[in-house]
């Protein structure tokens, strides 16, 4: 199940508790972006690699840059989204 809050989306269990970190983008995300800047507050809670959901699009990432608070090596439209 998904819960929307403003511009961020979190994966939640049946009780409504978040099961994955959520955040907001701190910069616009272009169609050909290979990095995604996210909120400093939540950056540390994201794993080194994974999938994020922005709107209805799943975006895979394979790295993190702590100096810039960016998720890196993005694959847009992951899993045909």
N, C-alpha and C positions, 0 to 999 in steps of 0.2 A: 504494500500500500504506500502511496506517496502523500505527503502533506506539503502544501505550498505555503510559503510565508514571504510575501513581498516578491523579491526576485530570486530567492533561493528555494531549493527543493530538497527535502530530506526523505530518506527511506525510513519508514516506521513499521513497527510490528503491530499486531492486532489490538494492543492496548493503547496505541498512539505514541509509544516511546520511540525516540530516534534510535536507529540501529547503525547509522552512518553519520559522519560529520556533515554539517551543512555550513554554508557561508554565502557571501555575496561577491560578485566580481567587482574588482576595483578599477577596471579599465574595460573599454569596449572590446568585444571579441570579433575580429574580422573573419570572413569566410575562409581565408587561407592561413589563419593564425596557427603557430606551432608552439605558443606559450600562452598560459592563462594566469593573469595576476589575480590573487585572491586576498581576502582580508587577513591582515597580520595576526589578529586574535585567534583565528581558527586554523592557521597554516600548519601548526605542529600536530594537529589532530588527524591530518590526512596521511594515509600510508604512502610509502615511496612510489608506488604505482597503483593504478586502479582505473575506475570509470566514474566520471561525474555526469550529472544530468543538468542540462541548461535548457529550460523550456521543455520541449519534448525530444531534444537531441541528446543521445548518449555520446560522450567524448572520452576516449581512452587516453591515459597519459602514462609515461614510463619513467618519469623522474621528477624531482623537486629541486628548486634552487632557493635555499634559505636566505641568501643575500638579497634576493629580489621578491621573495614570496610568490614565486611562480611555479605552476605545474608545467612540466616540459614534455617535449616530444609528443604532441597531441595527434590523435587520429580522430578527425571530425566524422560525424555520421556513423559512428561505431555500431555494429550489429544492425546495419541497414536503417538507421534512424535518420 
